[in-house]
Amino acid sequence: LDADGRLVHLLTLEGLPAETIVSILDTAAPFASIGEREVKKVPLMRGKAVFNLFFESSTRTRTTFEIAAKRLSADVINLNIGASSTSKGESLLDTIDNLVAMNADMFVVRHGQSGAAHLIASHLQATGKPHVHVVNAGDGRHGHPTQGLLDLYTIRHYKRDFRALSVAIVGDVLHSRVARSLIEALALVGARTTLVGPPTLLPRGIERMGC
């Protein structure tokens, strides 16, 4: 968040004010019907350049980000990581600097290393590029905030009031970045969360996570 409480980057849901989460969900609601229109576009991001940087393979996630940005009228560039300079030894931040020089407005980043999106956001801040935004599309086992928000949006659509909800997350929670982000989001909006699974597949200190 900036000094005025506005969201600059979406890196994690942990620690975000509940009102910010609710504002994101409220803002998303009117856009849900865009895909059902004859003309599936609105001019909200016209003239903005969105770079999808997927250092992990994920056709479905990358495609949904691309569709969303195009329906908001942004110009979308999908970087072919396998053929990019990173495969020839260029560092992640070197790649970011080169893309910023091409007037990028937003990076959607998916990376196998936890903290990669945070590193990029810190670098942009340190190099005086606060106008370029970063969205974390999954980093290692750390988090997947947009998927957490999508799950939260779906839950609210059907259940309305989070405060009356008891939610069970079942399975391999330890290795799931989506589960981690959903846990963070549910704690922020006041739902009661229970984790179910073998001890070896649950994170340590779940009580500290609000579960």
Disulfide bonds with the S-S distance in Angstrom:
none
